[in-house]
C-alpha cells in the first residue's frame, strides 16, 4: 500500500459516483472502492493528488494480472480536473482505508462480469529488411547494446481486445538511448505498427525477439 494516504479534501460529483457504483455492481472481481487523498514530496514542498483505491481478493492480487485488469476494465472516468489515479490492492489492505477515506462502494453480491483480463506475449518478428535497416541505424549509437521486442496481447476471456509491440532497450549508459532506439524503430520495424511502447532494461519472464545486438 502507498504511504501518505489520508482523508480526501474533495468528493466526486454524485452522478459520477453513481456511474462508478453501477459499473462495479455489474462485476465480480473488485470487492471494495475507497476514495482518498495522497501526499507526496515535491521540489517546493508537499504535493497532493487523489486516488480511487480498488480492493480485489488477496489471492487474486497475488496471482492475477493486475496490470491487465487496470488497463482493460472500462471504469467510468473520474469527473474532476484535479490529478487522480487508480490503484489496485489486496482488499485486506484497502479495508484499512475505510477509517478515513470515503467508501464509494462495497460488494454485497457478485455481478455477472468477471473482468477476466490478462496479457499474453510472443516474440515480435518484423520483416527481415526492416530489421536490417533498424540494425544499421543503431550501429551508430554505441551506447545501445541490445534491443528485444515482444507483442503483448490484451485478452478478456477468449477475446483479444488489442495488441502492443513493446521494445526493451539495454544500454549501460542510457543517455538518449531510448529516444534513439524508438526513433529508429518508427521508421523501420514499427512503421506499420499502430500501438507500441519502449522501456529501458530487459523484461523478466517474457520471451522477446532480438532485433539488435551489438557485436562484442
C-alpha positions in Angstrom: 0.0 0.0 0.0 1.1 3.5 -0.7 2.3 5.8 2.1 0.9 9.3 2.6 -2.8 8.4 2.2 -5.3 10.4 4.2 -8.9 11.8 4.1 -9.9 13.3 0.7 -10.3 17.1 0.5 -13.0 17.0 -2.2 -15.5 14.4 -3.3 -16.5 13.3 -6.8 -19.9 14.6 -8.2 -22.8 12.4 -7.1 -23.7 11.5 -10.6 -20.2 10.3 -11.3 -20.2 8.2 -8.1 -23.5 6.6 -9.3 -21.8 5.7 -12.6 -18.9 4.1 -10.8 -21.2 2.2 -8.5 -23.3 0.9 -11.4 -20.2 -0.4 -13.1 -18.9 -2.1 -10.0 -22.3 -3.6 -9.3 -22.1 -5.5 -12.6 -18.8 -7.3 -12.0 -17.5 -9.9 -9.5 -13.7 -9.2 -9.2 -13.5 -5.9 -7.3 -14.8 -6.0 -3.8 -14.3 -2.5 -2.3 -13.7 1.1 -3.6 -12.3 3.8 -1.4 -11.6 7.5 -2.3 -8.5 9.0 -0.6 -6.0 11.8 -0.8 -2.3 11.1 -1.4 0.5 13.3 -0.2 4.0 13.2 -1.8 7.1 15.3 -1.6 7.6 17.8 -4.4 10.5 20.1 -5.1 8.9 23.1 -3.4 7.0 21.1 -0.7 4.1 18.7 -0.4 2.1 17.8 -3.5 -1.4 16.2 -3.4 -3.5 14.1 -5.6 -6.5 11.8 -5.1 -6.7 8.1 -5.6 -9.6 5.7 -6.2 -8.3 2.6 -4.5 -9.9 -0.7 -5.6 -9.6 -3.8 -3.5 -9.5 -7.3 -5.0 -9.3 -10.7 -3.3 -5.9 -11.1 -1.7 -5.0 -14.3 -3.6 -6.2 -12.7 -6.9 -3.9 -9.7 -6.3 -1.0 -12.1 -5.7 -1.6 -14.4 -8.7 -3.7 -12.4 -11.2 -2.6 -9.9 -13.8 -3.4 -6.6 -12.1 -1.9 -4.5 -14.9 -4.2 -6.2 -17.4 -7.2 -5.6 -15.1 -6.3 -2.0 -14.7 -5.7 -1.5 -18.5 -8.7 -3.4 -19.6 -11.7 -2.5 -17.4 -13.9 0.3 -18.6 -14.4 2.1 -15.3 -16.2 5.4 -15.8 -13.8 8.3 -15.9 -13.3 10.3 -12.7 -15.2 13.6 -13.2 -12.6 16.1 -11.9 -9.8 18.2 -13.4 -7.7 17.5 -10.3 -4.9 15.0 -10.6 -6.2 11.5 -9.8 -5.0 7.9 -10.0 -6.5 4.4 -9.9 -4.9 1.8 -7.6 -5.5 -1.9 -7.2 -4.5 -3.5 -3.9 -5.5 -6.6 -1.8 -8.8 -6.0 -0.2 -7.4 -6.7 3.2 -5.2 -3.6 2.8 -7.9 -1.4 1.3 -10.2 -2.1 4.2 -7.8 -0.2 6.4 -8.5 3.0 4.4 -12.2 2.9 5.4 -11.4 4.6 8.7 -10.6 7.9 7.0 -11.3 7.6 3.3 -14.7 7.8 1.5 -16.1 4.4 0.8 -17.7 4.8 -2.6 -18.8 1.2 -3.0 -18.7 -2.2 -1.3 -19.7 -5.5 -2.9 -22.8 -7.1 -1.5 -23.4 -9.6 -4.3 -21.2 -10.6 -7.2 -22.1 -9.3 -10.6 -22.0 -11.3 -13.9 -18.8 -9.7 -15.4 -15.7 -11.5 -14.1 -13.4 -8.8 -15.5 -11.1 -11.6 -16.7 -8.4 -9.6 -18.3 -4.9 -11.0 -19.0 -1.9 -10.4 -21.1 -0.1 -12.9 -23.3 3.2 -12.4 -25.1 5.0 -13.6 -28.1 8.3 -12.5 -29.8 7.9 -9.7 -32.3 9.3 -10.7 -35.7 9.4 -7.8 -38.2 10.2 -8.1 -41.9 13.9 -9.0 -42.3 14.6 -6.0 -44.4 13.1 -3.7 -41.8 15.1 -5.4 -39.1 18.3 -4.9 -41.2 17.6 -1.1 -41.6 16.9 -0.9 -37.8 20.2 -2.5 -37.0 22.1 -0.2 -39.4 20.7 2.8 -37.7 21.6 1.6 -34.2 25.1 0.7 -35.2 25.8 4.5 -35.0 24.9 4.5 -31.3 27.5 2.5 -29.3 25.6 3.1 -26.0 22.9 0.6 -27.2 23.9 -3.0 -26.5 20.7 -4.9 -27.3 17.1 -4.4 -28.3 14.4 -7.0 -27.7 10.8 -6.9 -28.7 7.6 -8.7 -27.9 3.9 -8.5 -29.0 1.6 -8.0 -26.0 -2.0 -9.2 -26.4 -4.7 -8.0 -24.1 -7.4 -10.6 -23.6 -10.8 -10.6 -22.0 -11.9 -14.2 -21.7 -11.3 -15.7 -25.1 -11.4 -12.4 -27.0 -8.3 -10.4 -28.0 -9.0 -6.7 -27.3 -5.8 -5.2 -28.6 -2.1 -5.7 -29.1 1.0 -3.6 -28.5 4.6 -4.1 -29.6 7.0 -3.4 -26.7 10.7 -2.7 -27.2 13.2 -3.3 -24.4 16.4 -1.3 -24.8 19.5 -2.4 -23.0 22.0 0.5 -22.6 24.5 0.6 -19.7 24.8 4.4 -20.2 21.3 5.3 -21.2 21.6 9.0 -22.1 19.4 9.3 -25.2 19.4 5.6 -26.0 15.7 5.1 -25.5 14.8 8.0 -27.8 17.3 7.0 -30.4 16.0 3.4 -30.5 12.4 4.5 -30.7 13.1 7.0 -33.5 14.9 4.3 -35.5 12.2 1.8 -34.9 9.4 4.1 -36.0 10.9 4.3 -39.5 11.8 0.6 -39.8 10.4 -2.2 -37.6 7.4 -0.2 -36.2 6.5 1.6 -39.4 3.2 -0.3 -39.8 2.5 -0.9 -36.1 -0.4 1.1 -34.6 0.4 0.7 -30.9 3.9 0.5 -29.4 6.0 1.4 -26.3 9.6 1.2 -25.2 11.5 1.0 -21.9 15.0 0.5 -20.7 16.2 -2.8 -19.5 15.1 -6.4 -20.2 11.8 -7.9 -19.1 11.5 -10.7 -16.6 9.7 -13.9 -17.7 8.7 -12.6 -21.1 10.0 -14.0 -24.4 11.4 -11.5 -26.8 12.9 -11.5 -30.3 16.3 -9.9 -30.5 16.0 -7.0 -33.0 19.5 -5.8 -32.5 22.6 -6.9 -30.6 25.9 -5.0 -30.8 28.9 -7.3 -31.7 31.2 -7.9 -28.9 
